[in-house]
Amino acid sequence: MTELPFHLKTLEPLPGALDTLRYLSTLPDHSADVLTLQDALGVSSVTFGKAIRRLVTKSFVQMDSAESYRLTDAGRRAAEELAAYDEEMGGAPVQTRSTDGDLGGRLVLVVPNPLIAGRQVEINVGATLNPDADPIPDGADLLVRLSTVNATPAHTQDASILLNGGPERCGFLLTPEAYTAVRVRVEVYQMMPDDADVVPCGGLYVDLPVVAQAASPSQRAAYGAPLSFRKTE
């Protein structure tokens, strides 16, 4: 089994550092402003500040301006190494904030394997509370956001799930383009009562293989990652 390279292992204990590399590598110009990064990763400004300083010190990221960061050549190579490791491990969970009032849950992504270029498929996303978690009064109102690279539609797609008891799921349609892989990213947010806040719950991304035509019927593959839900009054 592939091991995480040592220079990336030193970043692993620092929340948000590896996910910053992952996220920037998915962007066309490999750069984003601070607020976009914090929102995408679901980390506090203090946590993000520690992570980005370490990445700058290691020359993986450079500052374009006071509010924008970009992957360096070394950062792009590190992101490629991280993507190879994530692929072998079955996907990359996105780190999120957690508090003493959070409840554990699970995100599951179910996809055809492999995808066939030009053929539309349905991607299923499910969420559930851990079996030993306390119930959430009135349920958890979740926004599930799916984005892709090398597939259409190119824009993000959103769906809603009301999580109240058992597992719930939603579906998204996409059509792979003629590349060797499609990157699928799923982000889950909890909509708090009275529109008081939108809380990142977690997510994942995976690179799914694409073929020109299937020699045999596609199988189904599943990927999972932890979720963290906020208790509501």
PELIN-V571280 format. One record per residue. N is the residue number from 1. RES is the residue in one small letter. OMEGA is omega in degrees with one decimal (NA if undefined). Layout:
BEGIN
N/RES/OMEGA, N/RES/OMEGA
END
This chain:
BEGIN
1/m/179.0, 2/t/175.1, 3/e/175.1, 4/l/179.7, 5/p/-174.0, 6/f/-177.5, 7/h/174.0, 8/l/175.8, 9/k/-179.9, 10/t/177.6, 11/l/-170.9, 12/e/-178.5, 13/p/-175.6, 14/l/-176.0, 15/p/175.9, 16/g/-175.1, 17/a/-179.4, 18/l/179.8, 19/d/175.2, 20/t/175.3, 21/l/-179.6, 22/r/-173.9, 23/y/-178.7, 24/l/-178.8, 25/s/-179.8, 26/t/-175.9, 27/l/-176.2, 28/p/-179.4, 29/d/177.1, 30/h/179.4, 31/s/178.8, 32/a/177.4, 33/d/-173.4, 34/v/-176.8, 35/l/177.6, 36/t/179.3, 37/l/-179.1, 38/q/-179.2, 39/d/-178.3, 40/a/-175.9, 41/l/-179.6, 42/g/179.2, 43/v/179.0, 44/s/179.4, 45/s/179.1, 46/v/179.1, 47/t/179.8, 48/f/-179.5, 49/g/178.5, 50/k/-177.7, 51/a/-175.1, 52/i/177.3, 53/r/178.3, 54/r/-179.9, 55/l/177.3, 56/v/179.9, 57/t/-179.9, 58/k/177.8, 59/s/173.9, 60/f/-177.1, 61/v/174.8, 62/q/180.0, 63/m/175.2, 64/d/179.0, 65/s/-179.3, 66/a/-175.4, 67/e/-176.1, 68/s/-179.6, 69/y/-177.2, 70/r/173.5, 71/l/170.9, 72/t/175.0, 73/d/177.5, 74/a/178.4, 75/g/178.1, 76/r/176.7, 77/r/178.7, 78/a/179.0, 79/a/177.1, 80/e/176.9, 81/e/179.9, 82/l/178.6, 83/a/178.1, 84/a/177.7, 85/y/179.8, 86/d/-178.4, 87/e/179.3, 88/e/-178.8, 89/m/175.1, 90/g/176.4, 91/g/-175.1, 92/a/175.0, 93/p/177.7, 94/v/-179.0, 95/q/179.8, 96/t/175.4, 97/r/173.0, 98/s/177.5, 99/t/-179.7, 100/d/-177.9, 101/g/-176.9, 102/d/176.1, 103/l/-178.4, 104/g/177.2, 105/g/-175.6, 106/r/174.0, 107/l/178.9, 108/v/176.8, 109/l/-178.9, 110/v/-172.9, 111/v/169.7, 112/p/-179.5, 113/n/1.0, 114/p/169.3, 115/l/179.9, 116/i/-177.4, 117/a/177.5, 118/g/-178.7, 119/r/-178.1, 120/q/179.9, 121/v/174.7, 122/e/175.9, 123/i/-179.0, 124/n/178.9, 125/v/-179.8, 126/g/177.3, 127/a/178.4, 128/t/171.5, 129/l/172.0, 130/n/-175.8, 131/p/-177.4, 132/d/-178.3, 133/a/175.2, 134/d/176.9, 135/p/177.5, 136/i/179.1, 137/p/-179.2, 138/d/177.0, 139/g/177.2, 140/a/-179.9, 141/d/-172.3, 142/l/169.6, 143/l/178.2, 144/v/-176.8, 145/r/179.2, 146/l/174.8, 147/s/-176.1, 148/t/169.1, 149/v/-179.0, 150/n/176.7, 151/a/174.0, 152/t/0.6, 153/p/-178.5, 154/a/-179.9, 155/h/177.5, 156/t/175.4, 157/q/-179.0, 158/d/174.5, 159/a/-179.0, 160/s/174.9, 161/i/170.3, 162/l/-176.5, 163/l/-175.6, 164/n/-179.4, 165/g/-175.1, 166/g/-179.8, 167/p/176.6, 168/e/-179.3, 169/r/174.5, 170/c/-177.3, 171/g/177.3, 172/f/176.4, 173/l/173.7, 174/l/178.0, 175/t/180.0, 176/p/173.0, 177/e/-173.5, 178/a/173.9, 179/y/-179.1, 180/t/-178.6, 181/a/172.2, 182/v/175.5, 183/r/179.0, 184/v/177.8, 185/r/177.9, 186/v/176.0, 187/e/-178.3, 188/v/179.2, 189/y/176.3, 190/q/178.3, 191/m/-176.5, 192/m/-177.6, 193/p/176.6, 194/d/179.5, 195/d/-175.9, 196/a/-176.0, 197/d/172.2, 198/v/-170.8, 199/v/174.4, 200/p/-179.7, 201/c/-177.8, 202/g/-179.3, 203/g/177.0, 204/l/166.5, 205/y/178.1, 206/v/172.1, 207/d/-174.7, 208/l/-178.4, 209/p/179.1, 210/v/177.0, 211/v/179.8, 212/a/175.8, 213/q/-176.0, 214/a/176.0, 215/a/178.9, 216/s/-179.5, 217/p/-179.9, 218/s/172.4, 219/q/176.2, 220/r/176.5, 221/a/-178.6, 222/a/177.6, 223/y/-177.4, 224/g/177.3, 225/a/178.3, 226/p/172.8, 227/l/177.7, 228/s/-177.7, 229/f/179.5, 230/r/174.1, 231/k/178.0, 232/t/179.8, 233/e/NA
END
